[in-house]
């Protein structure tokens, strides 16, 4: 019995070794390209490091200056949170609405799905950002269309009250990835549930809130987490379209971090900003998961 147990244990260790051998390329890439740079950036966040000179240990001075003496940090946090709080819910609501429409059985629906998803294929590229600048510029297409109905337009990108709104509209416009995920989830909902709801006298709207949303809530959670993390890291649009202006109204956190690191070469300060961003994203994500206990329903564990 002892020899058999020893042989089984040896086979188990061999299987473990084989498994780690198969994933060793990924592990090597993770530790060299992700984990080690993260440790380096954590160390640099406690130093005065400019790429041009050797780092100098300064303790928590970077964090103290960021939190208490940096007005640009406050402006970037404010702009980023406004962007996240507005863009993410509107984007997810629009994606879900379009997914419900595309889930209907209509002739030629695959063409509509392709056309609607197309904006997401070009994603947050530089070309889209330049296009958006031309659309909402002083002499852009939006103002030209307004002139046809006798309305004088404005420089949407050049006014603090509307500049951030243009970035939010751009983010909402790129709803394709969330829509596809919602559409896949809608197709997994058993049709019998809708039939049972209809028997109980529920209409389309009631069925949506009583059947569709609860059954789709895990996917809503998944999309919410992904889109929230992505929104906090929004960079390309702000960098190309507004450069953080006017008056830092679109000064996104990632843009501020980029300028500190690669324009002013304050790598130690930028590393501290990066770790603060990581902490903010971690806290917000944890709050989302904590709240999910109240509104996310699963088919197992009694629907909790």
DAGI-V17583 format. One record per residue. N is the residue number from 1. RES is the residue in one small letter. D_FIRST is the distance of its C-alpha to the first C-alpha in Angstrom with 2 decimals. Layout:
n=[N & N]
res=[RES & RES]
d_first=[D_FIRST & D_FIRST]
//
This chain:
n=[1 & 2 & 3 & 4 & 5 & 6 & 7 & 8 & 9 & 10 & 11 & 12 & 13 & 14 & 15 & 16 & 17 & 18 & 19 & 20 & 21 & 22 & 23 & 24 & 25 & 26 & 27 & 28 & 29 & 30 & 31 & 32 & 33 & 34 & 35 & 36 & 37 & 38 & 39 & 40 & 41 & 42 & 43 & 44 & 45 & 46 & 47 & 48 & 49 & 50 & 51 & 52 & 53 & 54 & 55 & 56 & 57 & 58 & 59 & 60 & 61 & 62 & 63 & 64 & 65 & 66 & 67 & 68 & 69 & 70 & 71 & 72 & 73 & 74 & 75 & 76 & 77 & 78 & 79 & 80 & 81 & 82 & 83 & 84 & 85 & 86 & 87 & 88 & 89 & 90 & 91 & 92 & 93 & 94 & 95 & 96 & 97 & 98 & 99 & 100 & 101 & 102 & 103 & 104 & 105 & 106 & 107 & 108 & 109 & 110 & 111 & 112 & 113 & 114 & 115 & 116 & 117 & 118 & 119 & 120 & 121 & 122 & 123 & 124 & 125 & 126 & 127 & 128 & 129 & 130 & 131 & 132 & 133 & 134 & 135 & 136 & 137 & 138 & 139 & 140 & 141 & 142 & 143 & 144 & 145 & 146 & 147 & 148 & 149 & 150 & 151 & 152 & 153 & 154 & 155 & 156 & 157 & 158 & 159 & 160 & 161 & 162 & 163 & 164 & 165 & 166 & 167 & 168 & 169 & 170 & 171 & 172 & 173 & 174 & 175 & 176 & 177 & 178 & 179 & 180 & 181 & 182 & 183 & 184 & 185 & 186 & 187 & 188 & 189 & 190 & 191 & 192 & 193 & 194 & 195 & 196 & 197 & 198 & 199 & 200 & 201 & 202 & 203 & 204 & 205 & 206 & 207 & 208 & 209 & 210 & 211 & 212 & 213 & 214 & 215 & 216 & 217 & 218 & 219 & 220 & 221 & 222 & 223 & 224 & 225 & 226 & 227 & 228 & 229 & 230 & 231 & 232 & 233 & 234 & 235 & 236 & 237 & 238 & 239 & 240 & 241 & 242 & 243 & 244 & 245 & 246 & 247 & 248 & 249 & 250 & 251 & 252 & 253 & 254 & 255 & 256 & 257 & 258 & 259 & 260 & 261 & 262 & 263 & 264 & 265 & 266 & 267 & 268 & 269 & 270 & 271 & 272 & 273 & 274 & 275 & 276 & 277 & 278 & 279 & 280 & 281 & 282 & 283 & 284 & 285 & 286 & 287 & 288 & 289 & 290 & 291 & 292 & 293 & 294 & 295 & 296 & 297 & 298 & 299 & 300 & 301 & 302 & 303 & 304]
res=[x & x & x & x & x & x & x & x & x & x & x & x & x & x & x & x & x & x & x & x & x & x & x & x & x & x & x & x & x & x & x & x & x & x & x & x & x & x & x & x & x & x & x & x & x & x & x & x & x & x & x & x & x & x & x & x & x & x & x & x & x & x & x & x & x & x & x & x & x & x & x & x & x & x & x & x & x & x & x & x & x & x & x & x & x & x & x & x & x & x & x & x & x & x & x & x & x & x & x & x & x & x & x & x & x & x & x & x & x & x & x & x & x & x & x & x & x & x & x & x & x & x & x & x & x & x & x & x & x & x & x & x & x & x & x & x & x & x & x & x & x & x & x & x & x & x & x & x & x & x & x & x & x & x & x & x & x & x & x & x & x & x & x & x & x & x & x & x & x & x & x & x & x & x & x & x & x & x & x & x & x & x & x & x & x & x & x & x & x & x & x & x & x & x & x & x & x & x & x & x & x & x & x & x & x & x & x & x & x & x & x & x & x & x & x & x & x & x & x & x & x & x & x & x & x & x & x & x & x & x & x & x & x & x & x & x & x & x & x & x & x & x & x & x & x & x & x & x & x & x & x & x & x & x & x & x & x & x & x & x & x & x & x & x & x & x & x & x & x & x & x & x & x & x & x & x & x & x & x & x & x & x & x & x & x & x & x & x & x & x & x & x & x & x & x & x & x & x & x & x & x & x & x & x]
d_first=[0.00 & 3.80 & 5.50 & 5.10 & 6.18 & 8.61 & 9.87 & 10.56 & 12.26 & 14.20 & 15.38 & 16.42 & 18.43 & 19.94 & 21.09 & 22.58 & 24.33 & 25.71 & 26.99 & 28.77 & 30.13 & 31.69 & 33.34 & 34.34 & 37.98 & 38.31 & 36.73 & 39.08 & 42.04 & 41.18 & 40.92 & 43.94 & 46.22 & 45.41 & 43.47 & 45.30 & 48.76 & 48.02 & 47.30 & 50.47 & 52.55 & 51.29 & 52.46 & 55.75 & 56.43 & 57.06 & 59.40 & 62.85 & 62.03 & 64.53 & 63.20 & 66.36 & 65.48 & 62.42 & 60.68 & 61.82 & 59.70 & 61.56 & 58.87 & 59.29 & 62.89 & 62.11 & 60.49 & 63.34 & 65.96 & 64.27 & 63.98 & 67.33 & 69.75 & 69.12 & 71.15 & 69.86 & 66.33 & 67.57 & 69.42 & 66.43 & 64.17 & 66.81 & 67.35 & 63.64 & 62.91 & 65.92 & 64.74 & 61.20 & 62.42 & 64.91 & 63.48 & 59.91 & 60.77 & 63.69 & 61.70 & 58.83 & 61.31 & 63.21 & 60.11 & 58.95 & 62.43 & 62.69 & 59.22 & 60.26 & 63.41 & 61.62 & 59.15 & 62.07 & 62.56 & 65.75 & 67.11 & 66.53 & 64.06 & 62.10 & 65.29 & 65.63 & 62.03 & 62.59 & 65.86 & 64.57 & 61.46 & 63.55 & 64.48 & 60.83 & 60.50 & 62.86 & 61.14 & 62.43 & 63.97 & 67.08 & 69.07 & 68.46 & 69.43 & 72.65 & 73.33 & 72.94 & 75.35 & 77.90 & 77.46 & 77.96 & 80.34 & 83.96 & 85.10 & 81.91 & 81.54 & 80.94 & 84.28 & 86.04 & 84.84 & 86.02 & 89.42 & 89.88 & 89.97 & 92.13 & 89.50 & 89.54 & 86.07 & 84.69 & 82.55 & 79.27 & 77.31 & 79.94 & 80.15 & 77.60 & 77.74 & 76.61 & 74.79 & 71.41 & 72.04 & 72.29 & 68.83 & 67.42 & 69.05 & 67.55 & 64.04 & 64.52 & 65.87 & 62.63 & 60.55 & 59.12 & 55.48 & 55.18 & 57.05 & 54.65 & 51.66 & 53.53 & 54.51 & 50.93 & 50.01 & 52.97 & 51.89 & 48.52 & 50.22 & 50.16 & 53.70 & 53.09 & 53.29 & 56.82 & 57.76 & 56.61 & 58.59 & 61.62 & 61.41 & 61.51 & 64.66 & 63.33 & 65.34 & 64.36 & 64.57 & 62.73 & 59.95 & 59.62 & 59.09 & 57.06 & 54.84 & 55.09 & 54.81 & 51.88 & 49.90 & 50.86 & 50.26 & 46.91 & 48.72 & 51.69 & 49.42 & 48.00 & 51.52 & 52.86 & 50.37 & 50.89 & 54.66 & 54.94 & 53.08 & 55.19 & 58.40 & 57.81 & 57.54 & 60.63 & 62.56 & 64.14 & 66.57 & 67.88 & 68.17 & 70.12 & 72.14 & 73.18 & 71.96 & 71.22 & 74.79 & 77.17 & 77.09 & 73.28 & 73.01 & 70.34 & 68.87 & 65.21 & 62.63 & 61.14 & 64.68 & 65.39 & 62.19 & 63.12 & 66.62 & 65.45 & 63.00 & 64.89 & 68.54 & 68.86 & 65.91 & 64.68 & 61.00 & 59.98 & 61.82 & 60.44 & 56.86 & 57.49 & 58.89 & 55.83 & 53.47 & 55.74 & 55.60 & 51.81 & 51.88 & 54.42 & 52.46 & 49.26 & 51.10 & 52.83 & 49.64 & 47.88 & 50.85 & 50.67 & 47.01 & 47.76 & 50.67 & 48.67 & 47.05 & 50.46 & 51.39 & 48.36 & 46.84 & 43.59 & 42.55 & 39.33 & 38.91 & 42.03 & 44.21 & 43.87]
//
